[in-house]
Amino acid sequence: MPKRSSYSGKFKQTVVEDIRKNHLSYSEAMRKYGIGGKMSIQKWERIYLEEGPERLSIERRGRGSTGRPPKLDKKVEEDLIAEVQRLRAENDYLKKLNALVLEKQHQNRKRK
């Protein structure tokens, strides 16, 4: 078989299943199926074992998407907003308390 730059999902699945069933090495599989490198077969096997055979048909070339992060669950988002509001209120309270304590200390120094 000639070297190809793209293989079908079914072909990848066949190669990985043959390796696992017949205990072939990557080099033997390369020669048998005419694949250009061991790394391709290793990636296919990892995908097959971790994600399942149907995921071998997905095109994975190029950069991955760095788009928007997934949205939080509505309940989690509401909890986070409530916590931020509570912390802001606590922060404001502590600032006012600190100002009052400093003012009281300043008045006590004037009296003495």
Secondary structure, 3 states (H helix, E strand, C coil): CCCCCCCCHHHHHHHHHHHHHHCCCHHHHHHHHCCCCHHHHHHHHHHHHHHCHHHHHCCCCCCCCCCCCCCCCHHHHHHHHHHHHHHHHHHHHHHHHHHHHHHHHHHHHHHC
